[in-house]
Amino acid sequence: MSDEPTNPLPSDVRASDQRASRVRASDAERERAATLLRDHAAEGRLDTDELAERVGRAYSAATRSELAALTSDLPVIEPTPARERRPLRTVLRGEVGAFVIVNLLLIAVWATSGAGYFWPIWPLLGWGIGIASCGSGRRHGRFGLASGHRARGCGPSRRSVAQ
């Protein structure tokens, strides 16, 4: 028996691991590594000096193994699942229900206050036009978005806490 330590991996696996460690890193991989380092710094795992050093090394890294070494002492951050979009029918059902209830209440206030000038027409029109434009699909112009407007879904805005 020899005193040499034995490597449990076959030689072809070791060779492929060595080749993989020499694979050149792309700009996108460097940017992902820098973003990951910033996320860890935001969670308090890296101070500003260490973050600056590691981000600098990430941008100057030539191989994937150099990028992997930058995060080897940090835990894996689980990606947050993408928020599911609710179907338009579900969104509109809630919007229309609130529209009807609120405007019936406004009409009742108008009727009990003497039924003079029909002022509930203004909330009815304003809110109704908003719901109609949401459901009609006409909010998108020729190039996909109404000019000068940013993309926005209909219904209440729900932002994730993790964002």
C-alpha positions, 0 to 999 in steps of 0.5 A: 500500500502506498502512503499517497492519498487516493482521490475518490473521483475518476480521472475523467471527472477530475479532468472535466472539473479542471476544464470547467474551472478554466472556462472563461466568464462572460460579462453577464456572469460577472454582472450576476456575481456583482449583483449577488454580492450587492444582495449579500451586502444589503443583508449585512453579510459584507461591509462596504470595503469588502463589497467594493473589493469583491465587486472589483474582483468580480469585474476583473475575473477571467474564469468562472472559478474566480467568480465562484471563489468570491461567493464560496463563503456566503450562503445561497440566496433562494430566488423569490418566486415571481408573482403570479398575474391574476386573470383580467376577469378576476381583477375586473370582478373586484373593481366592478363590485366596488364601483357598483357599491360605492356609486349606489351609496353616492346615489343614495346620498344624492337622493336623500339630500334633496335630489337636486343637481345629479353630482354622482355623475362625475364619480360614475363617469371617472371611475367607469371610464377607468374600468372600461379602459382597463377591460377594453385593451385599448390602453396600448397604442400602436407600439405596445404602450400608450405614448408617454406612459409606462406599462401598468396592469389594471386593478390594485397594485401589489408590490412584493415586500422582497422587491 
